[in-house]
Each structure stands twice: as C-alpha cells, then as structure tokens.
C-alpha cells in the first residue's frame, strides 16, 4: 500500500496556470494576446482552481459565453482545457467533450504550443482511468510538441506530467529528471507556485523510492508555502501525501492527523476525490492500529465518494485497504475477492508499489485459506515485482516469508492445544512447525533455483548477443575483420592445413560516390556490394568486411584455378548491380587481390599482406580486374592476366 497521490490537482493547477495565467503581462511578452473581455474571467478561473474549484468553473462558463460572440481561438482553447482538467477527475465523458472542442480549434490558434496542452489533458484523462501506457504516449508527444514550438510553459507542464507518470511506473531516475527540469523551468519563467507543485512531485518520487524522511521534509516545506499563499486545494493534496510519508514510516498518529486535516479541507472545497483519498488513509491507520471494523466503516464512505470520479486507481486503493481489513477479520473469501479487484487495476497501470503490496497480501490470504499452490504463485509474483524495484532485497524477502510461515505454524499449534493435552500438543506443534518450515525452504529453494537459472540463461544469451555484435559489421551485416581472421587462423594452424584462397575486394572510385552523393548514399552502395557478395559466397567459404570499401573472402579447400574463377564471378556480379541511383554514367566495379595459403607456417597476417599487394597490382593495372600474388614457395606462379576490360570513367 505504497500509493502516493499526486492528484490531478497538481496537474489541473499546472494546466490552469499554463493555459490561463499566460494571459498576464509576462505571458503577453512571449505570446501576445489582444485585450479581450474573456481574459479576465479566465485569469480569475485559473487562480480559483487552487481555492474554490466551483467558482473557477463559473468563471470559465462566463468566459465561454463571451467567446461565442467574440471568438478568440487561443483563449477558448485555454478555457476548455481548464474545464477538461476540472472534469477529468469527475466526469470523463464531459472532459473528453471539452478536449475534443479544444483540439478542433488548434488549426486556428496562433500559439502552436497549445497543442501540447491538449495532448497533456488527453493524457490526464487516460491516466485518471489507469490507462497509463496510452497516457505516457500522449505525454511524450506533448514534450515533443512543446520542444518543437519552443514553448517553455507547455514544456514544463508536459515534463511534469510525464515525470510523475514515470515515477508511478517505477522509472524513478528519468521521472526525477523530468520533474527537476520542470521545476527549473518554472523558476526560470517566474512561476514560483508551479515550481512548488513540481517540488511536491519530486517529494512523491522520493517517497516511492523509500526515502521517506526526505519526502516528509519536502512536504513540510511545500505545506508551509501553500498555507502562506492560501492554496487550500494544494494543501489538501500535500497533507495527504505527508500522511502517506508518515504511513510509510509507521508514524500512525502523525499520519492520522495529516489525513484528517486533508479530509476536512477537501470536504470544505466539496472535492470528492480528495475526500476519498483522505478516508482511505484514515482507514489504513485504523487497520494499522488493530481496528479493521472501523477501517471498513470508513472505506464504505470512501467508496461512495469514489463513485463520483473516474479514478480507477483510487477504487483499487480502496479495495486493497478493504482486503487488508477483511483479512484481519478472518473473512478470507471476501478479502481475496477485494484484493483481486485491486490487482486487476494495478496490473493495467503497472503500479509496482501497489502490485507488490497486493500480491503479498493476497498470497497470505490464500495461504490462510489453505490454497498453498495459488498462494505460492502470488508470492512468486510479489518476489518478481520486488526484484524489479529492489534487486538487493532477496534476503529480506526470505526473512518475511519465514515470519509468515512461523505465524501460520503458531496458529495451528494453538488449535491443537485446545484438543490435546499439553505434552502431546507441544510435540505435535513442533513437528508441524518443522514440516512447514521444511516446505517453505523447499519452495524457496526451487524459486531461487529457477531465478538463478533464468539469470544464467539471460547472461548466456547476452554474451552470445554481445559476441555476435562484436563479430559483425554494423553497416553491412557481414562479419567484420576480427570474425574473419579468427575463423581463418585455426584453419592455418592445423597439422595438415587445407589449401585456402583469400580475396581482398576493393570498390573502385568509392570516394567519388561519397563526394557526389553524400555518405548516406555511400553506405547504401556498400550494403549493395556486400549483399551481392554474400549471395555468391557459399560454405565453406566465408566473407567479411575489412574496413572502408574493402571486403575479404576466404575459400578453404580451393585451388588457384577455382579461386580465380570465383574472383571473376564476384567481379562480374558486382558489375551487375543497378547503379543508376549513384552513378548515372557508369557501373560499380571492384579490384580483387588473390593469394593462396602456404602448405605450412602461414598466418592470416601474411596472407593479408600478399592479397593486399595483389590488390595494389590490380589498382595499378587499371582497376576492375583480378590480380594474384601466391607464396614464394609456389615459384611465384601468378594468375594469367585477363584480357583488357572496359572501365567506366
């Protein structure tokens, strides 16, 4: 139960300030807006978001009435986005209508960054319904649009929204980076209230990461500033978050005080969503203090309030707290049903903290019901989720499991004490405890073995992938120099090595392609040549790229004549490539240097030297030809010089 609410309040309030307060003098400098009678109402509505949401809505309706007779696309988009944000946590269909109207006005807007606000509001609607994957896509688009339009305010808003969602999904590092950047941008454009809300979001991520003391300190700072500024709605949010920090630190009296004050402020504001979250916190305190009956009574009130909002995760939080209370009351089937309901929402939202808590609680309930197999399955899911969050807590998880099994054993021991005499009961209880612990050890050993095997397989696959990458030329996809030479060396080191031919193939006048058409087209030409050569090379021969425009082919078991014929076939195959894309007046040609291995004592390095020398002979002979340089032991036999060939200038 580690869920921390960065309510839509923060996002609503940010969107309000971005989209409405920008009508002030500061925003007018960046995004000039002519004086318009609706401007005053929109500015006032933006300010009222923090203290009186209902008054904010009234001002927005009045502004829209004015805009009917005096149209202004930018101002109308701002007004409708404010309404969208207000409605997103109350009435999803109505919010979708407002954002659709705002999107329809975008082609007429002069401020292009407003599109980021529309995307952000669409994402807020989805996030409130726990459709986090789709919401994140929209936030990513909002960041891109705001960056492209150089709209600092919209960029800060989009970063804030994306950063919070990333933290919710367990990506704390990137989430913190977004939130800190948003805070800096707010300060840069002199929006201290917005920077304060961003700081509140940072505190929430610290809380999720387990640094509860730091989160509590930041909440206290934010709360003082909000009280000084009369930001009542933000106070209710921060008080709730402060209560969650106390809850995580097991400071139940302090948590109860914070939740209670948050509830009272939300009730005064008629903010049903805030009331429901605060009541969930008070129910958690009741559970912690051993009063599950009281917790259930509070949760009934919270459920009624939650039904007025589309917040799916809030509903799941209530079910999670209800499942805990029912577990304490030994109402195990009802507890399991409530926990399963919560689990479905948390899975969709990929909320790791909540998933871990729900998996663990459900495993305990099922174990108490005697459903060991399913209980163990959920316990394994809890382990997997914990591993994703805290890879260094395996030992702690083993300790937790031991306590759970010890508790179950003691409960069974107490049942035996009622039916049997003290001596027999003690003996049976010890025996039962030993069996339970043995079962636990077996289960955990199997789980650990599976985990280690999975890690080993993953590591093996990773090594294979890394080796493949290290041995492959990234551009052409053929093996690289290291791969070819490492394969050739063992062949030459055999006691009776087979005769091996080596061809170095160099693209003629390759530099002219790069110079005339750019390196991108040069890369395409290299790929085309590599593709042609790869299609011609058959096992046991193998091909690789030496670097630049040079390729190498090794042909084990080939004699000189066969190697020469293959070289000619390679040369002619390259000439058949369609070069109209790069060379309008000539074809791609290659020069090929050929050498043969010595009967013994040869190395890849010496073969490369001979083949390279032969290649230079081919270049000096006018290119587009095959030249050979064989070992001295073969009496300097050279390939017959082929007839003159036409070389395209």
C-alpha positions as CSV (number, residue, x, y, z in Angstrom):
1,X,0.0,0.0,0.0
2,X,2.6,2.5,-1.1
3,X,0.4,4.5,-3.4
4,X,1.1,8.2,-3.2
5,X,-1.4,10.6,-4.8
6,X,-0.1,13.4,-6.9
7,X,-3.7,14.2,-7.6
8,X,-5.0,15.7,-10.7
9,X,-5.0,18.8,-8.6
10,X,-1.3,19.3,-9.3
11,X,-1.8,18.7,-13.0
12,X,-5.1,20.7,-13.0
13,X,-3.5,23.6,-11.3
14,X,-0.4,23.5,-13.5
15,X,-2.5,23.4,-16.7
16,X,-4.6,26.2,-15.3
17,X,-1.6,28.4,-14.8
18,X,0.0,27.4,-18.1
19,X,-3.1,28.0,-20.2
20,X,-4.9,30.8,-18.4
21,X,-2.4,32.9,-16.4
22,X,-0.4,33.2,-19.5
23,X,-2.8,36.0,-20.4
24,X,-0.9,38.2,-17.9
25,X,1.8,40.7,-18.8
26,X,4.6,38.1,-18.5
27,X,2.9,35.7,-21.0
28,X,1.9,38.5,-23.2
29,X,5.6,39.2,-23.9
30,X,6.2,35.6,-25.1
31,X,2.7,35.0,-26.7
32,X,1.0,38.3,-27.3
33,X,-2.8,38.2,-26.9
34,X,-5.0,41.2,-27.6
35,X,-7.1,42.6,-24.7
36,X,-10.3,40.6,-24.7
37,X,-13.2,40.7,-22.2
38,X,-13.0,36.9,-21.6
39,X,-9.3,37.2,-20.5
40,X,-10.3,38.5,-17.0
41,X,-12.6,35.6,-16.4
42,X,-10.0,33.0,-17.5
43,X,-7.3,34.5,-15.3
44,X,-9.7,34.5,-12.3
45,X,-10.7,30.9,-13.0
46,X,-7.1,29.9,-13.1
47,X,-6.5,31.4,-9.7
48,X,-9.7,29.9,-8.2
49,X,-8.6,26.4,-9.1
50,X,-6.4,26.5,-6.0
51,X,-9.0,27.7,-3.6
52,X,-12.5,27.3,-5.0
53,X,-13.0,24.9,-7.9
54,X,-16.7,25.6,-8.3
55,X,-16.1,29.4,-8.6
56,X,-13.4,28.5,-11.2
57,X,-16.0,26.6,-13.3
58,X,-18.5,29.5,-13.1
59,X,-15.9,32.0,-14.4
60,X,-15.0,29.6,-17.2
61,X,-18.6,29.2,-18.3
62,X,-18.9,33.0,-18.3
63,X,-15.8,33.3,-20.5
64,X,-17.1,30.8,-23.0
65,X,-20.4,32.7,-23.2
66,X,-18.4,35.8,-24.2
67,X,-16.3,33.9,-26.7
68,X,-19.4,32.8,-28.5
69,X,-20.0,36.4,-29.7
70,X,-16.3,37.5,-29.7
71,X,-14.3,34.4,-30.9
72,X,-10.7,34.0,-29.9
73,X,-9.3,30.6,-30.6
74,X,-6.3,30.8,-28.1
75,X,-8.5,31.9,-25.2
76,X,-11.2,29.4,-25.9
77,X,-8.6,26.6,-26.0
78,X,-7.3,27.7,-22.6
79,X,-10.8,27.9,-21.1
80,X,-11.8,24.4,-22.5
81,X,-8.6,22.9,-21.2
82,X,-9.2,24.3,-17.8
83,X,-12.6,22.7,-17.9
84,X,-11.2,19.4,-19.2
85,X,-8.7,19.3,-16.3
86,X,-11.5,20.0,-13.8
87,X,-13.8,17.4,-15.3
88,X,-11.1,14.7,-15.8
89,X,-11.4,13.6,-12.2
90,X,-15.2,14.0,-12.0
91,X,-16.8,13.2,-15.4
92,X,-14.7,11.6,-18.1
93,X,-17.2,11.9,-21.0
94,X,-17.7,15.6,-20.3
95,X,-13.9,16.1,-20.1
96,X,-13.5,14.3,-23.4
97,X,-16.0,16.6,-25.0
98,X,-14.1,19.7,-23.8
99,X,-10.7,18.4,-25.0
100,X,-12.3,17.5,-28.4
101,X,-13.6,21.0,-28.8
102,X,-10.1,22.4,-27.9
103,X,-8.4,20.1,-30.4
104,X,-10.8,21.3,-33.2
105,X,-9.7,24.9,-32.5
106,X,-6.0,24.2,-32.9
107,X,-5.7,24.9,-36.6
108,X,-6.9,28.5,-35.9
109,X,-4.6,29.0,-32.9
110,X,-1.7,31.4,-33.1
111,X,0.2,29.8,-30.2
112,X,1.4,26.4,-31.5
113,X,2.4,25.2,-28.1
114,X,-1.2,24.9,-27.1
115,X,-1.3,21.5,-28.8
116,X,1.0,20.2,-26.1
117,X,-1.7,21.4,-23.6
118,X,-4.4,19.4,-25.5
119,X,-2.2,16.3,-25.6
120,X,-1.5,16.7,-21.9
121,X,-5.2,16.9,-21.0
122,X,-5.9,13.9,-23.1
123,X,-3.2,12.0,-21.2
124,X,-4.6,13.2,-17.9
125,X,-8.0,11.7,-18.7
126,X,-6.4,8.4,-19.6
127,X,-4.1,8.4,-16.5
128,X,-7.0,9.0,-14.2
129,X,-8.6,5.9,-15.6
130,X,-5.3,4.0,-15.1
131,X,-4.6,3.7,-18.9
132,X,-1.0,4.6,-18.2
133,X,0.6,3.2,-21.3
134,X,-1.6,5.4,-23.6
135,X,-1.2,8.4,-21.3
136,X,2.5,8.1,-21.5
137,X,2.5,8.2,-25.3
138,X,0.5,11.4,-25.2
139,X,2.8,13.0,-22.7
140,X,5.8,12.0,-24.9
141,X,4.1,13.7,-27.8
142,X,3.3,16.8,-25.6
143,X,7.0,17.1,-24.7
144,X,8.0,16.9,-28.4
145,X,5.4,19.5,-29.5
146,X,6.4,21.9,-26.7
147,X,10.1,21.5,-27.5
148,X,9.5,22.0,-31.2
149,X,7.4,25.1,-30.7
150,X,9.8,26.5,-28.1
151,X,7.0,27.0,-25.6
152,X,8.7,26.9,-22.2
153,X,5.4,26.8,-20.2
154,X,4.0,24.0,-22.2
155,X,7.3,22.1,-22.0
156,X,7.4,22.5,-18.2
157,X,3.8,21.2,-18.0
158,X,4.5,18.2,-20.2
159,X,7.7,17.3,-18.3
160,X,5.8,17.5,-15.1
161,X,3.1,15.2,-16.3
162,X,5.5,12.7,-17.9
163,X,7.8,12.7,-14.8
164,X,5.0,11.9,-12.4
165,X,3.8,9.0,-14.6
166,X,7.3,7.6,-15.0
167,X,7.7,7.6,-11.2
168,X,4.4,5.8,-10.9
169,X,5.7,3.1,-13.2
170,X,8.9,2.7,-11.2
171,X,11.3,4.6,-13.5
172,X,12.5,6.9,-10.8
173,X,15.7,8.2,-12.4
174,X,14.0,9.5,-15.5
175,X,10.9,10.7,-13.6
176,X,13.1,12.7,-11.2
177,X,15.0,14.2,-14.2
178,X,11.7,15.4,-15.8
179,X,10.4,16.8,-12.5
180,X,13.6,18.6,-11.6
181,X,13.8,20.1,-15.1
182,X,10.1,21.2,-14.9
183,X,10.8,22.8,-11.5
184,X,13.8,24.7,-13.0
185,X,11.8,25.9,-16.0
186,X,9.0,27.2,-13.7
187,X,11.5,29.1,-11.7
188,X,13.1,30.4,-14.9
189,X,9.9,31.9,-16.1
190,X,8.9,33.3,-12.7
191,X,6.1,30.8,-11.8
192,X,7.0,30.0,-8.2
193,X,3.7,28.3,-7.4
194,X,4.2,25.9,-10.2
195,X,7.8,25.2,-9.1
196,X,6.3,24.5,-5.7
197,X,4.0,21.9,-7.2
198,X,6.9,20.3,-9.1
199,X,8.8,20.1,-5.9
200,X,5.8,18.3,-4.4
201,X,6.0,15.8,-7.3
202,X,9.7,15.3,-6.5
203,X,8.9,14.5,-2.9
204,X,6.4,11.9,-4.1
205,X,9.1,10.1,-6.0
206,X,11.4,10.2,-3.0
207,X,8.6,8.6,-1.0
208,X,8.2,5.9,-3.7
209,X,11.9,5.2,-3.6
210,X,11.8,4.6,0.2
211,X,13.4,7.9,1.2
212,X,10.5,8.8,3.5
213,X,12.4,11.2,5.7
214,X,13.4,13.3,2.7
215,X,9.9,13.2,1.3
216,X,8.5,14.3,4.7
217,X,10.9,17.2,4.8
218,X,9.9,18.4,1.3
219,X,6.2,18.1,2.1
220,X,6.6,20.2,5.2
221,X,8.3,22.9,3.1
222,X,5.6,22.8,0.5
223,X,2.8,22.9,3.0
224,X,4.2,26.0,4.7
225,X,4.4,27.9,1.4
226,X,0.9,26.7,0.4
227,X,-0.6,27.9,3.6
228,X,1.1,31.3,3.3
229,X,-0.3,31.6,-0.3
230,X,-3.9,30.4,0.7
231,X,-3.7,27.5,-1.7
232,X,-6.3,25.3,0.0
233,X,-6.7,22.7,-2.6
234,X,-3.0,22.2,-2.8
235,X,-2.9,22.0,1.0
236,X,-5.3,19.0,0.9
237,X,-3.1,17.2,-1.6
238,X,0.2,17.9,0.3
239,X,-1.4,16.9,3.6
240,X,-2.5,13.6,2.1
241,X,1.0,13.0,0.7
242,X,2.5,13.9,4.0
243,X,0.2,11.4,5.7
244,X,1.5,8.7,3.3
245,X,5.1,9.5,4.2
246,X,4.1,9.1,7.9
247,X,2.3,5.9,7.0
248,X,5.4,4.5,5.3
249,X,7.4,5.4,8.4
250,X,4.8,3.7,10.6
251,X,4.2,7.1,12.4
252,X,0.5,6.3,12.7
253,X,-0.6,9.2,15.0
254,X,1.1,11.8,12.7
255,X,-0.4,10.0,9.6
256,X,-3.9,10.2,11.2
257,X,-3.5,13.9,11.9
258,X,-2.4,14.7,8.3
259,X,-5.2,12.6,6.7
260,X,-7.8,14.1,8.9
261,X,-6.8,17.7,8.1
262,X,-6.7,16.7,4.4
263,X,-10.2,15.3,4.6
264,X,-11.6,18.4,6.3
265,X,-10.2,20.8,3.7
266,X,-11.4,18.6,0.8
267,X,-14.9,18.5,2.4
268,X,-15.0,22.3,2.7
269,X,-14.0,22.5,-1.0
270,X,-16.5,19.8,-2.0
271,X,-13.7,18.0,-3.5
272,X,-15.0,14.4,-3.5
273,X,-11.8,12.8,-4.9
274,X,-9.6,14.4,-2.2
275,X,-12.1,13.3,0.5
276,X,-12.0,9.7,-0.8
277,X,-8.2,9.6,-0.8
278,X,-8.0,11.0,2.7
279,X,-10.6,8.5,4.0
280,X,-8.5,5.7,2.5
281,X,-5.6,7.0,4.5
282,X,-7.6,7.1,7.7
283,X,-8.8,3.5,7.0
284,X,-5.1,2.4,6.7
285,X,-4.4,3.9,10.1
286,X,-7.4,2.0,11.5
287,X,-6.0,-1.2,10.1
288,X,-2.6,-0.5,11.5
289,X,-4.0,0.2,15.0
290,X,-5.9,-3.1,15.0
291,X,-9.4,-1.7,14.2
292,X,-10.4,-3.4,11.0
293,X,-14.1,-2.9,11.7
294,X,-13.5,0.9,11.9
295,X,-11.5,0.7,8.7
296,X,-14.3,-1.0,6.8
297,X,-16.8,1.7,8.0
298,X,-14.5,4.5,6.7
299,X,-13.9,2.7,3.5
300,X,-17.7,2.5,2.8
301,X,-17.7,6.3,2.9
302,X,-14.7,6.5,0.6
303,X,-16.3,4.1,-1.9
304,X,-19.4,6.3,-2.1
305,X,-17.2,9.4,-2.8
306,X,-15.0,7.5,-5.3
307,X,-18.1,6.6,-7.4
308,X,-18.3,10.3,-8.3
309,X,-14.9,10.2,-10.0
310,X,-13.4,8.1,-12.9
311,X,-10.3,7.4,-10.8
312,X,-9.8,3.7,-11.3
313,X,-6.6,3.6,-9.1
314,X,-8.4,5.2,-6.2
315,X,-11.0,2.5,-6.4
316,X,-8.3,-0.1,-6.4
317,X,-6.6,1.5,-3.4
318,X,-10.0,1.3,-1.5
319,X,-10.3,-2.4,-2.4
320,X,-6.7,-3.0,-1.3
321,X,-7.4,-1.5,2.1
322,X,-10.7,-3.3,2.3
323,X,-9.0,-6.6,1.6
324,X,-6.5,-6.0,4.4
325,X,-9.3,-5.2,6.9
326,X,-11.3,-8.3,5.9
327,X,-8.1,-10.4,6.2
328,X,-7.7,-9.2,9.8
329,X,-11.3,-10.2,10.5
330,X,-10.6,-13.7,9.0
331,X,-13.2,-13.1,6.3
332,X,-10.9,-14.7,3.8
333,X,-13.0,-15.3,0.7
334,X,-14.3,-11.7,0.8
335,X,-10.8,-10.4,1.4
336,X,-9.4,-12.4,-1.6
337,X,-12.2,-11.1,-3.9
338,X,-11.5,-7.5,-2.9
339,X,-7.7,-7.9,-3.4
340,X,-8.2,-9.5,-6.8
341,X,-10.3,-6.5,-7.9
342,X,-7.5,-4.1,-6.8
343,X,-4.9,-6.3,-8.6
344,X,-6.6,-6.0,-12.0
345,X,-6.3,-2.2,-11.9
346,X,-2.8,-2.2,-10.6
347,X,-1.7,-4.5,-13.3
348,X,-3.2,-2.3,-16.0
349,X,-1.5,0.8,-14.5
350,X,1.8,-1.1,-13.9
351,X,1.9,0.4,-10.5
352,X,4.8,-1.5,-9.0
353,X,4.4,-0.4,-5.3
354,X,0.7,-1.3,-5.3
355,X,1.3,-4.6,-7.2
356,X,3.9,-5.7,-4.7
357,X,1.6,-4.9,-1.7
358,X,-1.4,-6.6,-3.3
359,X,0.4,-9.7,-4.4
360,X,1.9,-10.2,-1.0
361,X,-1.4,-9.7,0.9
362,X,-3.3,-12.0,-1.5
363,X,-0.6,-14.7,-1.1
364,X,-1.1,-14.5,2.7
365,X,-4.8,-14.7,2.5
366,X,-4.8,-17.7,0.1
367,X,-2.2,-19.4,2.4
368,X,-4.5,-18.9,5.4
369,X,-7.3,-20.4,3.3
370,X,-5.2,-23.5,2.7
371,X,-4.7,-22.7,-1.0
372,X,-1.0,-23.2,-0.9
373,X,-0.4,-23.6,-4.7
374,X,-2.2,-20.4,-5.7
375,X,-0.8,-18.6,-2.7
376,X,2.7,-19.6,-3.7
377,X,2.1,-18.4,-7.3
378,X,1.1,-14.9,-6.0
379,X,4.0,-15.0,-3.6
380,X,6.3,-15.6,-6.6
381,X,4.7,-12.6,-8.4
382,X,5.4,-10.5,-5.3
383,X,9.1,-11.6,-5.5
384,X,9.3,-10.8,-9.2
385,X,7.8,-7.3,-8.6
386,X,10.2,-6.7,-5.7
387,X,13.1,-7.7,-7.8
388,X,12.1,-5.1,-10.4
389,X,12.1,-2.5,-7.7
390,X,14.8,-3.6,-5.2
391,X,17.2,-6.1,-6.7
392,X,19.2,-6.2,-3.5
393,X,16.4,-7.3,-1.2
394,X,16.3,-11.1,-1.7
395,X,17.5,-11.8,1.8
396,X,14.8,-9.5,3.3
397,X,12.1,-11.3,1.3
398,X,13.3,-14.7,2.7
399,X,13.0,-13.3,6.2
400,X,9.5,-12.1,5.5
401,X,8.5,-15.5,4.3
402,X,9.9,-17.1,7.4
403,X,7.8,-14.9,9.6
404,X,4.7,-15.7,7.7
405,X,5.2,-19.5,7.9
406,X,6.1,-19.2,11.6
407,X,2.9,-17.3,12.3
408,X,0.9,-20.0,10.4
409,X,2.6,-22.7,12.5
410,X,1.8,-21.0,15.7
411,X,-1.9,-20.6,14.8
412,X,-2.1,-24.4,14.1
413,X,-0.3,-25.1,17.4
414,X,-2.9,-23.1,19.3
415,X,-5.7,-25.1,17.6
416,X,-4.0,-28.3,18.7
417,X,-3.7,-27.1,22.3
418,X,-7.5,-27.0,22.6
419,X,-8.0,-30.7,21.7
420,X,-5.0,-32.4,23.2
421,X,-3.0,-32.4,26.5
422,X,-0.1,-30.0,26.9
423,X,2.6,-32.5,26.3
424,X,1.2,-34.0,23.1
425,X,0.2,-30.6,21.8
426,X,3.7,-29.3,22.2
427,X,5.2,-32.3,20.4
428,X,2.7,-32.1,17.6
429,X,3.2,-28.4,17.2
430,X,7.0,-28.7,17.0
431,X,6.6,-31.4,14.4
432,X,4.1,-29.3,12.4
433,X,6.4,-26.3,12.6
434,X,9.3,-28.3,11.3
435,X,7.3,-29.6,8.4
436,X,6.0,-26.2,7.5
437,X,9.5,-24.7,7.6
438,X,10.8,-27.6,5.5
439,X,8.1,-26.9,2.9
440,X,8.9,-23.3,2.9
441,X,12.6,-24.0,2.5
442,X,11.8,-26.4,-0.4
443,X,9.6,-23.9,-2.1
444,X,12.1,-21.1,-1.7
445,X,14.9,-23.2,-2.9
446,X,13.0,-24.1,-6.0
447,X,12.1,-20.5,-6.6
448,X,15.8,-19.4,-6.1
449,X,17.0,-22.2,-8.4
450,X,14.5,-21.0,-11.1
451,X,15.6,-17.4,-10.6
452,X,19.3,-18.4,-10.9
453,X,18.7,-20.5,-13.9
454,X,16.8,-17.7,-15.6
455,X,19.6,-15.3,-14.8
456,X,22.2,-17.7,-16.1
457,X,20.2,-18.2,-19.4
458,X,19.8,-14.4,-19.7
459,X,23.6,-13.9,-19.2
460,X,24.4,-16.6,-21.7
461,X,22.1,-15.1,-24.3
462,X,23.6,-11.6,-23.6
463,X,27.1,-12.9,-24.1
464,X,26.1,-14.5,-27.4
465,X,24.4,-11.3,-28.5
466,X,27.5,-9.3,-27.5
467,X,29.8,-11.7,-29.3
468,X,27.7,-11.5,-32.4
469,X,27.7,-7.7,-32.3
470,X,31.5,-7.7,-31.7
471,X,32.0,-10.0,-34.7
472,X,29.6,-8.3,-37.1
473,X,30.0,-5.2,-39.2
474,X,27.2,-2.9,-38.1
475,X,26.6,-1.2,-41.5
476,X,26.6,-4.2,-43.9
477,X,25.6,-7.0,-41.6
478,X,28.5,-9.2,-42.8
479,X,31.2,-10.5,-40.4
480,X,33.9,-8.0,-39.5
481,X,37.7,-8.3,-39.8
482,X,38.1,-9.8,-36.4
483,X,35.5,-12.5,-37.2
484,X,37.1,-13.5,-40.5
485,X,40.6,-13.7,-39.2
486,X,39.6,-15.6,-36.0
487,X,38.0,-18.2,-38.3
488,X,40.9,-18.4,-40.7
489,X,43.6,-18.7,-38.0
490,X,42.6,-22.2,-36.8
491,X,42.5,-23.5,-40.4
492,X,46.1,-22.4,-41.0
493,X,47.2,-23.9,-37.6
494,X,46.1,-27.4,-38.4
495,X,48.9,-30.1,-38.8
496,X,47.9,-30.5,-42.5
497,X,46.1,-27.3,-43.3
498,X,43.8,-27.3,-46.3
499,X,44.7,-25.0,-49.2
500,X,43.0,-21.7,-48.6
501,X,42.4,-18.9,-51.0
502,X,42.0,-15.3,-49.8
503,X,40.4,-12.5,-51.9
504,X,40.6,-8.8,-51.0
505,X,37.8,-7.0,-52.9
506,X,38.0,-3.2,-53.1
507,X,35.3,-0.9,-54.6
508,X,36.8,1.2,-57.3
509,X,36.4,5.0,-57.1
510,X,34.2,4.7,-54.0
511,X,35.3,8.1,-52.8
512,X,33.5,9.7,-55.8
513,X,30.2,8.3,-54.6
514,X,30.6,9.8,-51.1
515,X,31.8,13.1,-52.6
516,X,29.0,13.4,-55.1
517,X,26.1,11.9,-53.2
518,X,27.0,12.0,-49.5
519,X,28.0,9.4,-47.0
520,X,24.4,8.1,-46.6
521,X,24.3,7.0,-50.3
522,X,27.9,5.7,-50.0
523,X,26.6,3.5,-47.2
524,X,23.8,2.2,-49.4
525,X,26.4,1.4,-52.1
526,X,28.5,-0.6,-49.6
527,X,25.4,-2.5,-48.5
528,X,24.5,-3.3,-52.1
529,X,28.0,-4.7,-52.8
530,X,28.0,-6.7,-49.5
531,X,24.6,-8.1,-50.4
532,X,25.8,-9.2,-53.8
533,X,29.0,-10.8,-52.4
534,X,27.1,-12.6,-49.7
535,X,24.7,-14.1,-52.2
536,X,27.7,-15.5,-54.2
537,X,29.7,-16.9,-51.2
538,X,28.8,-20.5,-50.3
539,X,30.1,-22.6,-47.4
540,X,32.7,-23.5,-46.6
541,X,33.8,-20.1,-47.9
542,X,33.1,-17.1,-45.7
543,X,33.1,-13.3,-46.2
544,X,33.8,-10.2,-44.1
545,X,34.4,-6.5,-44.3
546,X,38.0,-5.4,-43.6
547,X,37.0,-1.7,-43.3
548,X,36.2,1.2,-45.5
549,X,35.3,-0.1,-49.0
550,X,37.3,-3.3,-48.7
551,X,35.8,-6.8,-48.2
552,X,37.6,-10.2,-47.8
553,X,36.5,-13.7,-48.9
554,X,38.3,-16.8,-47.6
555,X,37.8,-20.1,-49.6
556,X,39.0,-23.2,-47.7
557,X,39.9,-26.2,-49.8
558,X,40.1,-24.2,-53.1
559,X,42.9,-24.5,-55.6
560,X,44.2,-21.5,-57.5
561,X,42.0,-22.0,-60.6
562,X,38.8,-22.3,-58.6
563,X,39.7,-19.3,-56.5
564,X,40.4,-17.2,-59.7
565,X,37.1,-18.3,-61.3
566,X,35.2,-17.3,-58.1
567,X,37.0,-13.9,-58.0
568,X,36.0,-13.3,-61.6
569,X,32.4,-14.2,-60.8
570,X,32.4,-11.8,-57.8
571,X,33.8,-9.1,-60.1
572,X,31.1,-9.6,-62.7
573,X,28.4,-9.9,-60.1
574,X,29.2,-6.5,-58.7
575,X,29.1,-5.0,-62.1
576,X,25.5,-6.3,-62.5
577,X,24.3,-4.1,-59.6
578,X,21.9,-1.4,-60.6
579,X,23.9,1.8,-60.1
580,X,21.5,4.3,-61.5
581,X,20.9,5.6,-58.0
582,X,24.5,6.7,-57.5
583,X,26.3,6.6,-60.9
584,X,24.4,7.7,-63.9
585,X,27.2,7.1,-66.4
586,X,29.0,4.0,-65.1
587,X,28.7,0.9,-63.0
588,X,30.2,-0.1,-59.8
589,X,33.4,-2.1,-60.3
590,X,35.8,-3.8,-58.0
591,X,39.5,-4.6,-58.0
592,X,40.4,-8.0,-56.5
593,X,43.7,-9.2,-55.0
594,X,44.1,-13.0,-54.7
595,X,46.5,-15.1,-52.8
596,X,46.9,-18.8,-51.7
597,X,48.0,-20.1,-48.3
598,X,51.3,-21.8,-47.9
599,X,51.4,-25.6,-47.2
600,X,52.6,-24.8,-43.6
601,X,53.6,-21.9,-41.4
602,X,51.3,-19.4,-43.0
603,X,49.3,-16.8,-40.9
604,X,46.3,-14.6,-41.5
605,X,48.6,-11.6,-41.4
606,X,50.9,-12.8,-44.1
607,X,48.0,-13.8,-46.3
608,X,46.5,-10.4,-45.9
609,X,49.8,-8.8,-46.9
610,X,50.1,-10.9,-50.1
611,X,46.4,-10.3,-51.0
612,X,46.8,-6.6,-50.4
613,X,49.9,-6.5,-52.6
614,X,47.9,-8.3,-55.3
615,X,45.1,-5.7,-54.9
616,X,47.5,-2.9,-55.5
617,X,48.7,-4.7,-58.6
618,X,45.0,-4.7,-59.7
619,X,44.7,-1.0,-59.0
620,X,47.8,-0.2,-60.9
621,X,46.6,-2.3,-63.8
622,X,43.6,-0.1,-64.4
623,X,41.2,-1.5,-61.8
624,X,38.2,-3.7,-62.5
625,X,40.4,-6.8,-62.7
626,X,41.7,-9.7,-60.6
627,X,45.4,-10.0,-59.8
628,X,47.2,-12.7,-57.8
629,X,50.3,-13.0,-55.6
630,X,51.0,-16.5,-54.4
631,X,53.6,-17.6,-51.9
632,X,57.2,-17.7,-53.0
633,X,57.3,-21.5,-52.3
634,X,55.0,-21.9,-55.2
635,X,57.7,-20.4,-57.6
636,X,55.9,-17.1,-57.8
637,X,53.2,-18.5,-60.0
638,X,50.8,-15.7,-60.9
639,X,47.4,-15.8,-62.4
640,X,47.1,-15.3,-66.1
641,X,46.4,-11.6,-66.9
642,X,42.8,-11.4,-68.0
643,X,42.0,-9.6,-71.3
644,X,41.6,-5.9,-71.2
645,X,38.3,-4.8,-69.8
646,X,36.3,-1.6,-70.3
647,X,36.5,0.6,-67.2
648,X,33.7,3.1,-66.9
649,X,35.2,6.5,-66.2
